[in-house]
């Protein structure tokens, strides 16, 4: 019986080691390293970061202006240079260096409005003004009867 327990324990340890083996290995050195960037990639990355900074600053300035933290005068003074920086970075990121013209299709003609639906007829005809209906006669309710107490 003890031999079976020892074999089962050894088998369990072997299974745990076998399952953990991929996590215990060191990664291959080639997998750890980044490829060296050339000058064009570095410049492109720097321009993209500059564009992102300018657009984030524009967004924050717009938010501060809308919430009243920045006055109209300060907003007008600050927004121009930020827009210019963002536009310059966007132009520099353009592969040809010139602005692309994108054709925007004309919006389709709006459909003519649907005719108004016919009014729903009233459930009862309107009263005749010259001959008003007679008032309805409502009978008087009978007084409630209180039962008389019986012997107890």
C-alpha positions as a Markdown table, in Angstrom:
| # | Residue | x | y | z |
|---|---|---|---|---|
| 1 | Unk | 0.0 | 0.0 | 0.0 |
| 2 | Unk | 2.8 | 2.4 | 0.8 |
| 3 | Unk | 4.5 | 1.7 | -2.5 |
| 4 | Unk | 1.3 | 2.7 | -4.3 |
| 5 | Unk | 1.3 | 6.0 | -2.4 |
| 6 | Unk | 4.9 | 6.7 | -3.2 |
| 7 | Unk | 4.3 | 6.0 | -6.9 |
| 8 | Unk | 1.2 | 8.3 | -6.9 |
| 9 | Unk | 3.2 | 11.1 | -5.2 |
| 10 | Unk | 6.1 | 10.8 | -7.7 |
| 11 | Unk | 3.6 | 10.8 | -10.6 |
| 12 | Unk | 1.9 | 14.0 | -9.2 |
| 13 | Unk | 5.2 | 15.8 | -8.8 |
| 14 | Unk | 6.2 | 14.8 | -12.4 |
| 15 | Unk | 2.9 | 16.1 | -13.7 |
| 16 | Unk | 3.3 | 19.5 | -11.9 |
| 17 | Unk | 6.9 | 19.9 | -13.1 |
| 18 | Unk | 5.9 | 19.0 | -16.7 |
| 19 | Unk | 3.0 | 21.5 | -16.6 |
| 20 | Unk | 5.2 | 24.3 | -15.1 |
| 21 | Unk | 8.2 | 23.7 | -17.4 |
| 22 | Unk | 7.2 | 26.3 | -20.1 |
| 23 | Unk | 6.9 | 29.0 | -17.4 |
| 24 | Unk | 10.3 | 28.2 | -16.0 |
| 25 | Unk | 12.3 | 28.6 | -19.2 |
| 26 | Unk | 14.1 | 31.8 | -20.0 |
| 27 | Unk | 12.8 | 33.5 | -23.2 |
| 28 | Unk | 15.0 | 33.3 | -26.3 |
| 29 | Unk | 17.2 | 36.4 | -26.6 |
| 30 | Unk | 16.0 | 37.1 | -30.1 |
| 31 | Unk | 12.4 | 37.4 | -28.8 |
| 32 | Unk | 13.3 | 39.9 | -26.1 |
| 33 | Unk | 14.8 | 42.6 | -28.4 |
| 34 | Unk | 13.1 | 45.3 | -30.4 |
| 35 | Unk | 14.3 | 46.0 | -33.9 |
| 36 | Unk | 16.3 | 49.1 | -34.2 |
| 37 | Unk | 14.3 | 52.0 | -35.7 |
| 38 | Unk | 15.7 | 53.9 | -38.6 |
| 39 | Unk | 15.6 | 57.7 | -38.8 |
| 40 | Unk | 12.4 | 57.8 | -40.8 |
| 41 | Unk | 10.5 | 55.7 | -38.2 |
| 42 | Unk | 11.9 | 57.8 | -35.3 |
| 43 | Unk | 10.9 | 61.0 | -37.0 |
| 44 | Unk | 7.4 | 59.6 | -37.8 |
| 45 | Unk | 7.0 | 58.6 | -34.2 |
| 46 | Unk | 8.1 | 62.0 | -32.9 |
| 47 | Unk | 5.7 | 63.7 | -35.3 |
| 48 | Unk | 2.8 | 61.4 | -34.2 |
| 49 | Unk | 3.6 | 62.2 | -30.5 |
| 50 | Unk | 3.7 | 66.0 | -31.3 |
| 51 | Unk | 0.3 | 65.7 | -33.1 |
| 52 | Unk | -1.2 | 63.8 | -30.2 |
| 53 | Unk | 0.1 | 66.4 | -27.7 |
| 54 | Unk | -1.3 | 69.3 | -29.7 |
| 55 | Unk | -4.7 | 67.6 | -30.2 |
| 56 | Unk | -4.9 | 66.8 | -26.5 |
| 57 | Unk | -4.0 | 70.3 | -25.5 |
| 58 | Unk | -6.7 | 71.6 | -27.9 |
| 59 | Unk | -9.2 | 69.3 | -26.4 |
| 60 | Unk | -8.3 | 70.3 | -22.9 |
| 61 | Unk | -8.4 | 74.0 | -23.8 |
| 62 | Unk | -11.8 | 73.6 | -25.4 |
| 63 | Unk | -13.1 | 71.8 | -22.3 |
| 64 | Unk | -11.7 | 74.5 | -20.0 |
| 65 | Unk | -13.3 | 77.2 | -22.1 |
| 66 | Unk | -16.7 | 75.5 | -22.1 |
| 67 | Unk | -16.6 | 75.1 | -18.3 |
| 68 | Unk | -15.6 | 78.7 | -17.8 |
| 69 | Unk | -12.0 | 78.1 | -16.5 |
| 70 | Unk | -10.6 | 79.9 | -19.5 |
| 71 | Unk | -11.9 | 83.3 | -20.6 |
| 72 | Unk | -12.9 | 84.1 | -24.2 |
| 73 | Unk | -9.9 | 86.4 | -24.5 |
| 74 | Unk | -7.4 | 83.7 | -23.3 |
| 75 | Unk | -9.1 | 81.1 | -25.4 |
| 76 | Unk | -8.7 | 83.2 | -28.6 |
| 77 | Unk | -5.0 | 83.9 | -27.7 |
| 78 | Unk | -4.2 | 80.2 | -27.0 |
| 79 | Unk | -6.2 | 78.3 | -29.6 |
| 80 | Unk | -4.3 | 79.7 | -32.7 |
| 81 | Unk | -0.8 | 78.4 | -31.9 |
| 82 | Unk | -2.2 | 75.0 | -30.8 |
| 83 | Unk | -4.1 | 74.6 | -34.1 |
| 84 | Unk | -1.1 | 75.7 | -36.0 |
| 85 | Unk | 1.1 | 73.1 | -34.3 |
| 86 | Unk | -1.5 | 70.3 | -34.8 |
| 87 | Unk | -1.8 | 71.3 | -38.5 |
| 88 | Unk | 2.0 | 71.4 | -39.0 |
| 89 | Unk | 2.4 | 67.9 | -37.4 |
| 90 | Unk | -0.5 | 66.5 | -39.6 |
| 91 | Unk | 1.0 | 68.0 | -42.7 |
| 92 | Unk | 4.5 | 66.6 | -41.8 |
| 93 | Unk | 2.9 | 63.1 | -41.3 |
| 94 | Unk | 1.3 | 63.2 | -44.7 |
| 95 | Unk | 3.5 | 61.0 | -47.0 |
| 96 | Unk | 3.5 | 63.4 | -50.0 |
| 97 | Unk | 3.7 | 66.5 | -47.8 |
| 98 | Unk | 0.7 | 68.1 | -49.5 |
| 99 | Unk | -3.0 | 68.0 | -48.6 |
| 100 | Unk | -5.1 | 65.3 | -50.1 |
| 101 | Unk | -8.3 | 66.3 | -51.7 |
| 102 | Unk | -11.1 | 63.9 | -50.8 |
| 103 | Unk | -14.3 | 64.0 | -52.8 |
| 104 | Unk | -17.4 | 64.0 | -50.6 |
| 105 | Unk | -20.4 | 62.7 | -52.4 |
| 106 | Unk | -23.4 | 65.0 | -52.6 |
| 107 | Unk | -26.1 | 64.2 | -50.0 |
| 108 | Unk | -29.2 | 62.6 | -51.6 |
| 109 | Unk | -32.1 | 64.8 | -52.2 |
| 110 | Unk | -34.4 | 64.8 | -49.3 |
| 111 | Unk | -37.6 | 62.8 | -49.8 |
| 112 | Unk | -40.8 | 64.8 | -50.0 |
| 113 | Unk | -42.6 | 65.0 | -46.8 |
| 114 | Unk | -45.3 | 62.4 | -46.3 |
| 115 | Unk | -48.9 | 63.8 | -46.3 |
| 116 | Unk | -50.4 | 64.4 | -43.0 |
| 117 | Unk | -52.7 | 61.6 | -41.8 |
| 118 | Unk | -56.4 | 62.2 | -41.9 |
| 119 | Unk | -57.9 | 63.2 | -38.5 |
| 120 | Unk | -59.3 | 60.4 | -36.5 |
| 121 | Unk | -63.1 | 60.8 | -36.3 |
| 122 | Unk | -64.6 | 61.5 | -32.9 |
| 123 | Unk | -66.5 | 58.7 | -31.3 |
| 124 | Unk | -69.6 | 60.8 | -30.9 |
| 125 | Unk | -70.9 | 63.5 | -33.3 |
| 126 | Unk | -70.6 | 67.1 | -32.0 |
| 127 | Unk | -73.8 | 68.4 | -30.4 |
| 128 | Unk | -76.2 | 70.4 | -32.5 |
| 129 | Unk | -76.0 | 74.0 | -31.2 |
| 130 | Unk | -79.6 | 74.8 | -32.3 |
| 131 | Unk | -81.2 | 71.8 | -30.7 |
| 132 | Unk | -79.3 | 70.8 | -27.5 |
| 133 | Unk | -80.0 | 67.3 | -26.1 |
| 134 | Unk | -82.2 | 67.0 | -23.1 |
| 135 | Unk | -80.4 | 66.4 | -19.8 |
| 136 | Unk | -80.5 | 62.8 | -18.6 |
| 137 | Unk | -82.7 | 61.9 | -15.7 |
| 138 | Unk | -80.8 | 60.2 | -12.9 |
| 139 | Unk | -82.8 | 58.5 | -10.2 |
| 140 | Unk | -82.1 | 59.4 | -6.6 |
| 141 | Unk | -80.2 | 56.7 | -4.7 |
| 142 | Unk | -82.2 | 54.9 | -2.0 |
| 143 | Unk | -81.0 | 55.5 | 1.5 |
| 144 | Unk | -78.8 | 52.8 | 3.0 |
| 145 | Unk | -80.6 | 50.4 | 5.4 |
| 146 | Unk | -79.0 | 49.7 | 8.6 |
| 147 | Unk | -79.8 | 46.2 | 9.9 |
| 148 | Unk | -81.4 | 46.1 | 13.3 |
| 149 | Unk | -79.5 | 44.3 | 15.9 |
| 150 | Unk | -80.8 | 40.9 | 16.6 |
| 151 | Unk | -80.8 | 38.9 | 19.9 |
| 152 | Unk | -77.5 | 37.8 | 21.0 |
